[in-house]
Amino acid sequence: MKLPAEFRGSLVVSCQASDGSPFRESASMARFARAAVAGGARGIRADGPEDIRAIRAAVSVPIIGIWKVRQDDGEILITPSLERARELVKAGANSIALDCTARGQRRGALDRLRQIRQELGVPVLADIATVEEAVQAAEAGADAVLSTLRGYTAETRHVDGFEPAFIAELVRTVGVPVIAEGHIQTSGQIRAALDAGAFAIIIGSAITRPETITQMFVSALEGWRRGNDAERVVIGIDLGASMTKSGLVSGSGELLSESVTPTPWNAGRQALLKHLEQSATACRDEARARGLEPEAIGLATAGWVEPVSGEILYATENLPGWTGANPAEYLQNALGLPVAVENDANALAVAEKCFGAAQDATDFVCITLGTGVGGGCYIGGRLNRGRHCFANALGHIPTVAGGPRCTCGKQGCLEYYANAAALLRYAARGNFATCEDVIAAAHDGDPVAQCAVETLARHLATGCSAIINLLDPELLILAGGLVQNNSLLLRVLEEELASRVTVWDERRLRLQASALGYSAGVLGAAAVAVVTMSDGWSGRQAAARPASDTQNTD
Ligand SMILES: [Zn+2]
């Protein structure tokens, strides 16, 4: 038994319609199949003997047969018995696919897989959601594994987009052909799947479900309307290691209210989550008192964040227990609102793009100077997060080899030379109490303070010239406490950059201080929600919308 050779590197179209769809009849499926073959598809995937008979009469390409049957637990199971598989083959299916996820396996999928191969003599394809399930199915004799059910099982509910990395991992791990199916909507995703080693591609909804395709466009349209509506409000929460700022922000970036509470930073994960819930609830009460109903929550938090799942991938000991927390899921369950979450420095860049100095910029860098040094970069109009969501660690760009140890454990990081503590260190001879004092004194001509600001600017220029040489941005925005009322810093930084950055004169880089001020954190958190709304909520977030979108597996 072998997969049809013509599947290799080709497209198979899944022709299915859910109950209630205007296309829910076998004749329609046969028409979709004819159209698919006319367009170059080399195979069809179809559900149930009636559809398969109609499709077999209409086209001659191989058919992958499945039979979706609702089980006693109320959930659909794909091809739950040998008898059903036999009927599919009789109807004209050349191979059979069945649910080999953990749930399917609990219902006998692997024995069934062996039986179908032996007794019906056709290749059997395993629909799976995880690598473990794929390995088990391959060991049981599956002729191929299909990523069909990733994102649709209890274990993979967090996945709501196509993951080429998952395909690559399957290809590396299982010894049978891997067919990419599920969440594929663009030609770029097809290329990524083939690059990852996929044997073939199966596409369903994006070709044969006009309702789903329409919905995709409508949701983009709604998102645009929402993003443009100043009347709508979102809750922004900026969770810092010492203070939490929260407030109500309009869709056009107007701050309607703001409050600050101390962060229970060392009370553990549950206390932090509870604290966020209280902040969000207070904001919602405030909104309702004004006759408004917030539409979403944006959370900016210290630490690295996986924006789709909402999980904190890594947080330092400034917030013990925060690594691994999922504040997005928690807040979403607690308040019933969609939640978008982002790293706090990235969120400031989003705020500049959404409400601030970078609204017209596509390539810019926002760098924040305060207790820490951090930043966010937009490349080609999108926030760059990096492959593992660890991008933009601007404060940890090494600037001095073998320099003093940084909070991150490495040596000579930019942060050590350009944060608030550094400015006070450079100005030590002047006995200043705060950075504001140093900056004010520099402004008034105090030589010690001026020299301190200049020293900081020169160190900052080392890091910034690396960033500029790498990314060639059109705009560099400086934000945070050290930049407020500090024109000397900007002036010296620009002079230093001019002398250090290659082809400086040809770059028309603008240098600017952020105008978002003290509330930038809350605005950033809110901007993350506004941008996510206008890009369209992910499955997780959409689940919290009152009219929740339904999802289809093909
Ligand atoms: Zn560091």
Boltz pocket constraint, residues with backbone or C-beta under 6 A from the ligand:
constraints:
  - pocket:
      binder: B
      contacts: [[A, 395], [A, 396], [A, 406], [A, 407], [A, 408], [A, 409], [A, 410], [A, 413], [A, 415]]
      max_distance: 6.0
